């Protein structure tokens, strides 16, 4: 690009520019916070798709005449709310074209387009940190709105250029953009706050030689309210104002019009005022006058506003007084707005008021005065029903100038109060001294809703002054805005303001369309499903009637949003519905997001831009199911939709950003639901959200005959490494997979740290390799996945059961770390022996491997009644050889050791009374690959609930290994669907004693020790692992770890001083005829650390799945 200022031409977008525009948008990444592309490069097709679906007045491209390449672009749209305004969408310039007047020329053309459409204003939004662009915007006459959030700019140049009182100043301009050089202003890097005589205004000043022009724009009416021009030393000025922008209902105020004629001729002036609903002029609304040269005149009209006049809403143009002026036969208008407020407002600051029949609640009522002077009076509170009373019913209050007062009211309800919405009727009688002397005023009656929720149904009330519908339910509050049919849902149990916020869009085309803010007619219907809130409106540009229906389900935290569209035209129409979030900005929900993608259920931070569109694919085919879940401090919330009906799924922060449904052909008169979405809060976890998807979308529930497939969660950016099972002492070859489910590339150093006493050789897919104890690749870029080969070599020979740990890290945000684990499960120098003998008159099988020894007897209920470690310490207690109830125990059929128990609670059977161990059981040696041990086999004959089922219980180990693997298989040989629960009851004891026994397990804040106390304590670990040991955690501590990797089973321990019971308790398994199900549990003797236990858990899981 030449360093000289390029010759720029502004053209309308055509598809032949798409490829060059894609390259330009990719170059914007360095200028945009978070990158304009969000890590996913633009393509020509993406540009065509984006602009092809856009509703825009114009898509402008700044082109370098010499190269034909685009230097910048912007879009121009009809304003969303105000019919007389336009809006500039995305505006940007190539980095190398900055400060070369590209943005200026684009905005000048946008203003020219607005003027040609008789628009009065051009708006533009940008991010608050974009201060570099503020000087350009302000030179274009744009004002930084001090009332709105973010950086909202608005210029009134189009209305200034066209106003009859200003046109003489701009006559004979050399070009449509010549006004730019006449504008005078001080550029300040901040909001434009200008208050003149109690009014918030935007001042404009122009100079052409000795001629000057001053224009005053009212911030609230968004229109010109005053003009002062001097041409050839002759000044004419007409300026309108109210006494104070904040105008209070019921208290007299004044409107004034100041006129000045410093010209050389008389001025004939006729003025007529028009107002709005609720205003009452107290004198004549019109006047005629002749202003002689040098004469000034001020016309004042007092007025008052009714108490029910519509009050000010942020972001909405306020009501205004229009001065229709005729000056020497020439017509013009000045518009002066007001921030209309009651003298004092009433609010309940701590949320919605809920009551129960026969109860009471204290309700704080805050009174906020808008008056510029102190007032005093009485706060009166009544109710809408005799079943609710309040104490006190009146309170004397004093409100400071524009300050706060209030009272706390006790609300009491009768036991006969029925479910419904009731109201506290609050009013204020106030007196004070104002501009015109003493006054007294009674405010309108404020209705504070009181919700009686006792039957699981949501309730709704209308807040007329804000055009909102307020919904209260047991677990959430919701607000529905009639303007645009906007839904916001907030959980009652978290700290974040909003969980979901959404509204629908109708197209094509799509974009900044006024229908987004159209006022809807609303009504409520009840049916068996829930409370249906219907908001309807006709589309202003198309023959379509639209109904947004929000269904608040009974006895549920589920809210459904349906969009119904009817073709009211004479011919067919193509219609598409989008459901979009309220904001594309930064989300403040801190939690974990779950997304069902092809790689699995992808997880990541809900506040991370990397887990949003376009970094997360929007193609439905890259999703496996239609739902999103977010787990945070308030529980789990989620959204659910029919994936087969979706055309595009765009993810925002913690919720959908936009859900595009497929385009549909609607015949004349046809009405269809074209978009449907469910939302829920307060779920337990993401699996509950998935169940909601299956029930609402797939119309299926888990019948028990076929269980829902269990889906694994994976991080969006992850390192995948499976523990390597080593059987020898030579080099180990394994692989590590670095993978990302994101479309955006990830880059950062990739490092490998070998286990202590080992070296690692790392070979990447491109053939790059390095060797050492520590290996690092600084230039690693990941898009998709890369398989990395590792060869790890021990420096010395090592025998016996050992776990070696290294580490892989990928330094991105946040850093991804994974262990390299080599597990030597066995010592092949040893062997496993199985010997049969007789003890105490019972047949006994003794299994030894050099590191442990256990005993199983077919005459003792198939129980493993003895387990010793390498030191010879007995780790279990039992009643061998005779089943005998244990003192203090609760099992009627107590055997001890490791006792298998079968039960079916659906038949009223409980495991403490089950007769499993009375069956005729056969025990024999067995092998399963490298595993050796014994197996117990039996068929259900004595235990009635298990009749006809066959069971195989295996106790297995490896040479020289401290591992005991227990597999418990159930087979259904009958012709009926059956149900079985398997329990492994374990009675630990160190050489017959439980004194000093400690249980270590995983709790919410990590692994912790549980020391038994005098009261029984029930414990269920989070990570399916329990570690029982004697005394303090120290090197060579003896103990026993119980490890379970079954999703369908849980571990629990019940302990007290001198007593301990541990079990694996399985959720009931449904067995179809001819099927077999296997449960697995592992015991690790004398573990050294929490990490050892979790690594063995991974190994056992890997072996069982592979």
VENLINBEL-V982691 format. One record per pair of residues at least 6 apart in sequence whose C-alpha atoms are under 6 Angstrom apart, sorted by the first residue. I is the first residue (numbers start at 1). GAP is how many residues later the second one is. D is the distance in whole Angstrom. If there is no record, write none. Layout:
BEGIN
I_GAP_D ; I_GAP_D
END
This chain:
BEGIN
5_95_6 ; 7_57_6 ; 7_58_6 ; 8_55_6 ; 8_56_5 ; 8_57_6 ; 9_53_6 ; 9_54_5 ; 10_51_6 ; 10_52_5 ; 11_49_6 ; 11_50_5 ; 12_47_6 ; 12_48_5 ; 13_46_5 ; 13_47_6 ; 18_26_5 ; 18_29_6 ; 19_25_4 ; 22_20_5 ; 22_21_5 ; 22_22_6 ; 26_15_6 ; 28_8_6 ; 29_6_4 ; 29_7_5 ; 39_705_4 ; 40_704_5 ; 53_456_5 ; 53_457_6 ; 54_455_5 ; 54_456_5 ; 54_457_5 ; 55_454_5 ; 55_455_5 ; 55_456_5 ; 56_20_6 ; 56_21_5 ; 57_19_5 ; 57_20_5 ; 58_17_6 ; 58_18_5 ; 59_16_4 ; 60_13_5 ; 60_14_5 ; 60_15_6 ; 61_11_6 ; 61_12_4 ; 62_8_6 ; 62_9_5 ; 62_10_5 ; 62_11_6 ; 63_6_6 ; 63_7_4 ; 63_8_6 ; 71_22_6 ; 71_23_5 ; 72_20_5 ; 72_21_4 ; 72_22_6 ; 73_18_6 ; 73_19_6 ; 74_16_5 ; 74_17_4 ; 75_13_6 ; 75_14_5 ; 76_11_6 ; 76_12_5 ; 76_13_6 ; 77_9_6 ; 77_10_5 ; 78_8_5 ; 79_6_5 ; 79_7_4 ; 79_8_5 ; 80_432_6 ; 80_433_5 ; 80_434_4 ; 81_433_6 ; 84_35_5 ; 84_36_6 ; 85_34_5 ; 85_35_6 ; 85_36_5 ; 85_37_6 ; 86_36_5 ; 87_35_6 ; 87_36_5 ; 87_37_6 ; 88_36_5 ; 115_43_5 ; 120_38_5 ; 120_39_4 ; 121_34_6 ; 121_35_5 ; 121_37_6 ; 122_32_6 ; 122_33_5 ; 123_30_6 ; 123_31_4 ; 124_28_6 ; 124_29_5 ; 125_26_6 ; 125_27_4 ; 125_28_6 ; 126_25_5 ; 127_24_6 ; 128_22_5 ; 128_23_5 ; 141_14_5 ; 142_11_6 ; 142_12_5 ; 142_13_4 ; 143_10_5 ; 143_11_5 ; 143_12_6 ; 144_8_6 ; 144_9_5 ; 144_47_5 ; 144_48_5 ; 145_7_6 ; 145_8_6 ; 146_45_5 ; 164_168_6 ; 182_24_5 ; 182_25_5 ; 183_23_4 ; 184_21_5 ; 184_22_5 ; 194_6_6 ; 194_7_6 ; 198_46_5 ; 199_45_6 ; 199_46_5 ; 200_19_6 ; 201_16_5 ; 201_17_5 ; 201_18_5 ; 202_14_6 ; 202_15_5 ; 203_12_6 ; 203_13_5 ; 204_10_6 ; 204_11_5 ; 205_8_6 ; 205_9_5 ; 206_6_6 ; 206_7_5 ; 211_19_5 ; 211_20_5 ; 212_17_6 ; 212_18_5 ; 213_15_6 ; 213_16_4 ; 214_13_6 ; 214_14_5 ; 215_11_6 ; 215_12_5 ; 216_8_6 ; 216_9_6 ; 216_10_5 ; 217_6_5 ; 217_7_4 ; 217_8_6 ; 218_7_6 ; 220_97_6 ; 220_98_6 ; 220_117_5 ; 221_96_6 ; 221_97_6 ; 221_99_6 ; 221_115_6 ; 221_116_4 ; 223_112_6 ; 224_110_6 ; 225_15_6 ; 225_109_5 ; 225_110_5 ; 225_111_6 ; 226_12_6 ; 226_13_4 ; 226_14_6 ; 227_10_6 ; 227_11_6 ; 228_8_6 ; 228_9_4 ; 229_6_6 ; 229_7_6 ; 234_28_6 ; 234_29_4 ; 235_27_5 ; 235_28_6 ; 236_24_6 ; 236_25_5 ; 237_22_6 ; 237_23_5 ; 238_20_6 ; 238_21_5 ; 239_18_6 ; 239_19_5 ; 240_16_6 ; 240_17_4 ; 241_14_6 ; 241_15_6 ; 242_12_6 ; 242_13_4 ; 243_11_5 ; 245_93_5 ; 245_94_6 ; 246_93_5 ; 247_92_6 ; 247_93_5 ; 248_92_6 ; 248_93_5 ; 248_94_5 ; 248_95_5 ; 249_56_5 ; 249_57_6 ; 249_58_5 ; 249_93_5 ; 250_55_6 ; 250_56_6 ; 250_57_6 ; 252_51_6 ; 252_52_5 ; 253_49_6 ; 253_50_6 ; 254_47_6 ; 254_48_4 ; 254_49_6 ; 255_45_6 ; 255_46_5 ; 256_43_5 ; 256_44_4 ; 257_41_6 ; 257_42_5 ; 258_39_6 ; 258_40_4 ; 259_37_6 ; 259_38_5 ; 260_36_4 ; 261_32_6 ; 261_33_5 ; 261_34_6 ; 262_31_5 ; 262_32_4 ; 263_30_6 ; 264_29_5 ; 265_28_6 ; 266_25_6 ; 266_26_5 ; 266_27_6 ; 267_23_6 ; 267_24_5 ; 268_22_5 ; 268_59_6 ; 268_60_5 ; 269_19_6 ; 269_20_5 ; 269_57_6 ; 269_58_5 ; 270_17_6 ; 270_18_4 ; 270_55_6 ; 270_56_5 ; 271_15_5 ; 271_16_5 ; 271_53_6 ; 271_54_5 ; 272_13_6 ; 272_14_4 ; 272_51_6 ; 272_52_5 ; 273_12_5 ; 273_49_6 ; 273_50_5 ; 274_47_6 ; 274_48_5 ; 275_46_5 ; 278_27_6 ; 278_28_5 ; 278_31_5 ; 279_26_5 ; 280_23_5 ; 280_24_5 ; 281_22_4 ; 282_20_5 ; 282_21_5 ; 307_137_5 ; 311_29_5 ; 311_30_5 ; 312_27_5 ; 312_28_5 ; 318_19_6 ; 319_18_6 ; 320_16_5 ; 320_17_4 ; 321_14_6 ; 321_15_5 ; 322_12_6 ; 322_13_5 ; 323_10_6 ; 323_11_5 ; 324_9_5 ; 325_6_6 ; 325_7_5 ; 325_8_6 ; 343_27_5 ; 343_28_6 ; 344_24_5 ; 344_25_4 ; 344_26_6 ; 345_22_6 ; 345_23_5 ; 346_20_6 ; 346_21_5 ; 347_18_6 ; 347_19_5 ; 348_17_5 ; 353_97_5 ; 354_96_6 ; 354_97_5 ; 354_98_6 ; 355_97_5 ; 356_96_6 ; 357_56_6 ; 357_57_6 ; 357_58_5 ; 357_60_5 ; 358_55_5 ; 358_56_5 ; 358_57_4 ; 359_54_5 ; 360_51_5 ; 360_52_4 ; 361_49_6 ; 361_50_5 ; 362_47_6 ; 362_48_4 ; 363_45_6 ; 363_46_5 ; 364_44_4 ; 365_41_5 ; 365_42_5 ; 365_43_6 ; 366_40_4 ; 367_37_6 ; 367_38_5 ; 367_39_5 ; 368_35_6 ; 368_36_5 ; 369_33_5 ; 369_34_5 ; 370_32_5 ; 371_30_6 ; 371_31_5 ; 372_29_5 ; 372_30_6 ; 373_28_4 ; 374_25_6 ; 374_26_4 ; 374_27_5 ; 375_23_6 ; 375_24_5 ; 375_56_6 ; 375_57_5 ; 376_21_6 ; 376_22_4 ; 376_54_5 ; 376_55_6 ; 377_19_6 ; 377_20_6 ; 377_52_5 ; 377_53_4 ; 378_17_6 ; 378_18_4 ; 378_19_6 ; 378_50_6 ; 378_51_5 ; 379_15_5 ; 379_16_5 ; 379_49_5 ; 380_13_6 ; 380_14_4 ; 380_46_6 ; 380_47_5 ; 381_12_5 ; 381_44_5 ; 381_45_5 ; 382_42_6 ; 382_43_5 ; 383_40_6 ; 383_41_5 ; 383_42_5 ; 384_38_6 ; 384_39_5 ; 387_26_6 ; 387_27_5 ; 387_30_6 ; 388_24_6 ; 388_25_5 ; 389_22_6 ; 389_23_5 ; 390_20_6 ; 390_21_5 ; 391_18_6 ; 391_19_5 ; 399_6_5 ; 419_33_5 ; 419_34_6 ; 420_32_5 ; 421_29_6 ; 421_30_5 ; 422_27_6 ; 422_28_5 ; 423_24_6 ; 423_25_5 ; 423_26_4 ; 423_27_5 ; 424_23_6 ; 424_24_5 ; 425_21_6 ; 425_22_5 ; 426_19_6 ; 426_20_5 ; 427_16_6 ; 427_18_5 ; 428_14_6 ; 428_15_5 ; 429_12_6 ; 429_13_4 ; 430_10_6 ; 430_11_5 ; 431_8_6 ; 431_9_4 ; 432_6_6 ; 432_7_6 ; 433_6_6 ; 456_98_6 ; 456_99_4 ; 457_97_5 ; 457_98_6 ; 458_14_6 ; 458_15_4 ; 459_12_6 ; 459_13_5 ; 460_10_5 ; 460_11_4 ; 461_8_6 ; 461_9_5 ; 462_7_5 ; 463_6_6 ; 467_15_6 ; 468_12_6 ; 468_13_5 ; 468_14_6 ; 469_10_6 ; 469_11_5 ; 470_9_5 ; 471_6_6 ; 471_7_5 ; 475_17_6 ; 476_14_6 ; 476_15_4 ; 476_16_5 ; 477_12_6 ; 477_13_5 ; 478_10_6 ; 478_11_4 ; 479_8_6 ; 479_9_5 ; 480_6_5 ; 480_7_5 ; 482_37_6 ; 482_38_5 ; 483_34_5 ; 483_35_5 ; 483_36_4 ; 484_32_5 ; 484_33_4 ; 484_34_5 ; 486_16_6 ; 486_17_5 ; 487_14_6 ; 487_15_5 ; 488_12_6 ; 488_13_4 ; 489_9_6 ; 489_10_6 ; 489_11_5 ; 490_8_5 ; 490_9_5 ; 493_141_5 ; 494_140_5 ; 501_80_6 ; 501_81_5 ; 502_78_5 ; 502_79_4 ; 502_80_5 ; 503_76_6 ; 503_77_6 ; 504_74_6 ; 504_75_4 ; 505_72_6 ; 505_73_5 ; 506_70_6 ; 506_71_5 ; 507_68_6 ; 507_69_5 ; 520_15_5 ; 520_16_5 ; 520_17_5 ; 521_14_5 ; 521_15_5 ; 522_12_5 ; 522_13_4 ; 523_11_5 ; 524_8_6 ; 524_9_5 ; 525_7_5 ; 526_6_6 ; 529_24_6 ; 530_22_5 ; 530_23_4 ; 530_24_5 ; 531_20_6 ; 531_21_5 ; 532_18_6 ; 532_19_4 ; 533_16_6 ; 533_17_5 ; 534_14_6 ; 534_15_5 ; 535_12_6 ; 535_13_5 ; 536_10_6 ; 536_11_4 ; 537_9_6 ; 538_6_6 ; 538_7_4 ; 543_25_5 ; 543_26_5 ; 544_22_6 ; 544_23_5 ; 544_24_5 ; 545_20_6 ; 545_21_5 ; 546_18_6 ; 546_19_5 ; 547_16_6 ; 547_17_5 ; 548_14_6 ; 548_15_5 ; 549_12_6 ; 549_13_5 ; 550_10_6 ; 550_11_5 ; 551_8_6 ; 551_9_5 ; 552_7_5 ; 557_123_5 ; 557_124_6 ; 558_121_6 ; 558_122_4 ; 559_119_6 ; 559_120_5 ; 560_117_6 ; 560_118_4 ; 561_115_6 ; 561_116_5 ; 562_113_6 ; 562_114_4 ; 563_110_6 ; 563_111_6 ; 563_112_5 ; 564_108_5 ; 564_109_4 ; 564_110_6 ; 565_106_6 ; 565_107_6 ; 566_104_6 ; 566_105_4 ; 567_101_5 ; 567_102_5 ; 567_103_6 ; 568_101_5 ; 569_99_6 ; 570_98_5 ; 571_97_5 ; 572_94_5 ; 572_95_4 ; 572_96_5 ; 573_92_6 ; 573_93_5 ; 574_90_6 ; 574_91_5 ; 575_88_6 ; 575_89_5 ; 576_87_4 ; 577_84_6 ; 578_81_6 ; 578_82_4 ; 579_79_6 ; 579_80_5 ; 580_77_6 ; 580_78_4 ; 581_76_5 ; 587_66_5 ; 590_17_6 ; 591_14_6 ; 591_15_5 ; 591_40_5 ; 591_41_4 ; 592_12_6 ; 592_13_5 ; 592_14_5 ; 592_38_5 ; 592_39_5 ; 593_10_5 ; 593_11_5 ; 593_12_6 ; 593_13_5 ; 593_36_6 ; 593_37_4 ; 594_8_6 ; 594_9_5 ; 594_34_6 ; 594_35_5 ; 595_6_5 ; 595_7_5 ; 595_33_5 ; 596_27_6 ; 596_28_6 ; 596_29_6 ; 597_26_4 ; 597_27_5 ; 598_24_6 ; 598_25_6 ; 598_26_6 ; 600_112_6 ; 600_113_6 ; 601_112_4 ; 601_113_6 ; 602_111_6 ; 602_112_5 ; 602_113_5 ; 602_114_5 ; 603_111_6 ; 603_112_5 ; 603_113_6 ; 604_111_6 ; 606_47_6 ; 606_48_5 ; 607_46_6 ; 612_39_5 ; 612_40_5 ; 613_37_5 ; 613_38_5 ; 615_127_5 ; 615_128_5 ; 615_129_5 ; 616_126_5 ; 618_30_5 ; 618_31_4 ; 618_32_5 ; 619_29_6 ; 626_14_6 ; 626_15_5 ; 626_16_6 ; 626_17_5 ; 627_12_5 ; 627_13_4 ; 628_10_5 ; 628_11_5 ; 629_8_6 ; 629_9_4 ; 629_57_5 ; 630_6_6 ; 630_7_5 ; 635_47_5 ; 636_46_6 ; 636_47_5 ; 636_48_6 ; 636_49_5 ; 637_43_5 ; 637_44_4 ; 638_41_6 ; 638_42_5 ; 638_51_6 ; 639_39_6 ; 639_40_4 ; 640_37_6 ; 640_38_5 ; 640_53_6 ; 641_36_5 ; 642_55_6 ; 645_16_6 ; 646_14_6 ; 646_15_4 ; 646_16_6 ; 647_13_5 ; 647_14_5 ; 647_15_5 ; 648_12_5 ; 649_10_5 ; 650_7_5 ; 650_8_5 ; 651_6_5 ; 694_6_6 ; 695_6_6 ; 704_366_6 ; 716_24_5 ; 716_25_5 ; 717_22_6 ; 717_23_4 ; 718_21_5 ; 719_18_6 ; 719_19_5 ; 720_16_6 ; 720_17_5 ; 721_15_5 ; 723_98_5 ; 723_99_6 ; 724_98_5 ; 724_99_6 ; 725_98_5 ; 725_99_6 ; 726_97_6 ; 726_98_5 ; 729_68_6 ; 731_61_6 ; 731_62_4 ; 732_59_6 ; 732_60_5 ; 733_57_6 ; 733_58_4 ; 734_56_5 ; 735_53_6 ; 735_54_5 ; 735_55_6 ; 736_51_6 ; 736_52_5 ; 737_49_6 ; 737_50_5 ; 738_47_6 ; 738_48_5 ; 739_45_6 ; 739_46_4 ; 740_44_5 ; 745_37_6 ; 745_38_5 ; 746_35_6 ; 746_36_5 ; 747_33_6 ; 747_34_4 ; 748_32_6 ; 748_63_5 ; 748_64_6 ; 749_28_6 ; 749_29_4 ; 749_31_6 ; 749_61_6 ; 749_62_5 ; 750_26_6 ; 750_27_5 ; 750_59_6 ; 750_60_5 ; 751_24_6 ; 751_25_4 ; 751_57_6 ; 751_58_5 ; 752_22_6 ; 752_23_5 ; 752_55_6 ; 752_56_5 ; 753_21_5 ; 753_53_5 ; 753_54_5 ; 754_6_6 ; 754_19_5 ; 754_52_5 ; 755_49_6 ; 755_50_5 ; 755_51_4 ; 757_38_6 ; 758_35_5 ; 758_36_4 ; 758_37_6 ; 759_13_5 ; 759_14_5 ; 759_33_6 ; 759_34_5 ; 760_11_6 ; 760_12_6 ; 760_31_6 ; 760_32_4 ; 761_9_6 ; 761_10_4 ; 761_29_6 ; 761_30_5 ; 762_7_5 ; 762_8_5 ; 762_27_6 ; 762_28_5 ; 763_6_4 ; 763_25_6 ; 763_26_5 ; 764_24_5 ; 800_26_6 ; 800_27_4 ; 801_23_5 ; 801_24_5 ; 801_25_5 ; 801_160_6 ; 802_21_6 ; 802_22_5 ; 803_19_6 ; 803_20_5 ; 804_17_6 ; 804_18_5 ; 805_15_5 ; 805_16_5 ; 806_13_6 ; 806_14_5 ; 807_11_6 ; 807_12_4 ; 807_13_5 ; 808_9_6 ; 808_10_5 ; 809_7_6 ; 809_8_4 ; 810_6_5 ; 825_136_6 ; 826_132_6 ; 826_133_5 ; 826_134_5 ; 826_135_5 ; 827_132_6 ; 827_133_5 ; 828_131_6 ; 830_129_5 ; 830_130_5 ; 831_18_6 ; 831_128_5 ; 832_16_6 ; 832_17_4 ; 832_127_5 ; 833_14_6 ; 833_15_5 ; 834_12_6 ; 834_13_5 ; 835_10_6 ; 835_11_5 ; 836_8_6 ; 836_9_5 ; 837_6_6 ; 837_7_5 ; 838_6_6 ; 842_17_6 ; 843_14_6 ; 844_12_6 ; 844_13_5 ; 845_10_6 ; 845_11_5 ; 846_8_6 ; 846_9_5 ; 847_6_6 ; 847_7_5 ; 849_110_5 ; 849_111_5 ; 850_110_5 ; 851_19_5 ; 851_109_5 ; 851_110_6 ; 851_111_6 ; 852_16_6 ; 852_17_5 ; 852_18_5 ; 853_14_6 ; 853_15_5 ; 854_12_5 ; 854_13_4 ; 855_9_6 ; 855_11_5 ; 856_7_6 ; 856_8_4 ; 858_63_6 ; 858_64_6 ; 858_65_5 ; 861_56_4 ; 862_74_6 ; 863_35_6 ; 863_36_5 ; 864_33_6 ; 864_34_5 ; 865_13_6 ; 865_32_4 ; 866_10_6 ; 867_7_6 ; 867_8_6 ; 868_6_5 ; 868_7_6 ; 874_116_6 ; 874_117_5 ; 875_113_6 ; 875_114_5 ; 875_115_5 ; 876_21_5 ; 876_111_6 ; 876_112_4 ; 876_113_5 ; 877_19_6 ; 877_20_5 ; 877_110_6 ; 877_111_6 ; 877_112_5 ; 877_115_6 ; 878_17_6 ; 878_18_4 ; 878_19_5 ; 879_16_6 ; 883_11_6 ; 883_12_5 ; 884_10_6 ; 885_9_5 ; 891_21_5 ; 892_21_5 ; 896_91_5 ; 897_89_6 ; 897_90_5 ; 898_87_6 ; 898_88_5 ; 899_85_6 ; 899_86_5 ; 900_83_6 ; 900_84_5 ; 901_15_6 ; 901_81_6 ; 901_82_5 ; 902_14_6 ; 902_79_6 ; 902_80_5 ; 903_6_6 ; 903_8_6 ; 903_78_5 ; 904_76_5 ; 904_77_6 ; 915_28_6 ; 919_23_6 ; 921_16_6 ; 921_17_5 ; 922_14_5 ; 922_15_5 ; 923_12_5 ; 923_13_4 ; 924_10_5 ; 924_11_6 ; 925_8_6 ; 925_9_4 ; 926_7_5 ; 926_8_5 ; 931_25_6 ; 931_26_5 ; 931_27_5 ; 932_24_5 ; 932_25_6 ; 933_22_6 ; 933_23_4 ; 934_20_6 ; 934_21_6 ; 935_18_5 ; 935_19_4 ; 936_16_6 ; 936_17_5 ; 937_14_6 ; 937_15_5 ; 938_13_6 ; 939_10_6 ; 939_11_4 ; 940_6_5 ; 940_7_4 ; 940_8_6 ; 940_9_5 ; 941_6_5 ; 949_22_6 ; 949_23_5 ; 950_20_6 ; 950_21_5 ; 951_18_6 ; 951_19_5 ; 952_16_6 ; 952_17_5 ; 953_14_6 ; 953_15_5 ; 954_12_6 ; 954_13_5 ; 955_10_6 ; 955_11_5 ; 956_8_6 ; 956_9_5 ; 957_6_6 ; 957_7_5 ; 962_122_6 ; 962_123_5 ; 963_120_6 ; 963_121_5 ; 964_118_6 ; 964_119_5 ; 965_117_5 ; 966_114_6 ; 966_115_5 ; 966_116_6 ; 967_112_6 ; 967_113_5 ; 968_110_6 ; 968_111_5 ; 969_108_6 ; 969_109_4 ; 970_106_6 ; 970_107_5 ; 971_104_6 ; 971_105_4 ; 972_101_5 ; 972_102_5 ; 972_103_6 ; 973_101_5 ; 974_99_6 ; 975_98_5 ; 976_97_6 ; 977_94_6 ; 977_95_5 ; 977_96_6 ; 978_92_6 ; 978_93_5 ; 979_90_6 ; 979_91_5 ; 979_92_6 ; 980_88_5 ; 980_89_5 ; 981_85_6 ; 981_87_5 ; 982_84_6 ; 983_81_6 ; 983_82_5 ; 984_79_5 ; 984_80_5 ; 985_78_4 ; 986_76_5 ; 986_77_6 ; 987_74_5 ; 994_64_5 ; 995_63_5 ; 996_34_6 ; 996_35_5 ; 997_32_6 ; 997_33_5 ; 998_12_6 ; 998_13_5 ; 998_30_6 ; 998_31_5 ; 999_10_6 ; 999_11_5 ; 999_28_6 ; 999_29_5 ; 1000_8_6 ; 1000_9_4 ; 1000_27_5 ; 1001_6_5 ; 1001_7_6 ; 1001_20_6 ; 1001_25_5 ; 1002_19_5 ; 1002_20_6 ; 1003_19_6 ; 1012_43_6 ; 1012_44_5 ; 1012_45_5 ; 1013_43_5 ; 1013_44_5 ; 1014_42_6 ; 1014_43_5 ; 1015_41_6 ; 1016_39_5 ; 1016_40_5 ; 1017_37_6 ; 1017_38_5 ; 1018_35_6 ; 1018_36_5 ; 1019_33_5 ; 1019_34_5 ; 1020_31_6 ; 1020_32_5 ; 1024_20_5 ; 1025_17_6 ; 1025_18_5 ; 1026_15_5 ; 1026_16_5 ; 1027_13_6 ; 1027_14_4 ; 1028_11_5 ; 1028_12_5 ; 1029_9_6 ; 1029_10_4 ; 1038_48_5 ; 1039_47_5 ; 1040_44_6 ; 1040_45_5 ; 1040_46_6 ; 1041_42_5 ; 1041_43_5 ; 1042_41_5 ; 1043_38_6 ; 1043_39_5 ; 1044_37_5 ; 1048_18_6 ; 1048_19_5 ; 1049_16_6 ; 1049_17_4 ; 1049_18_6 ; 1050_14_6 ; 1050_15_5 ; 1051_12_6 ; 1051_13_4 ; 1052_10_6 ; 1052_11_6 ; 1053_8_6 ; 1053_9_4 ; 1054_6_6 ; 1054_7_5
END
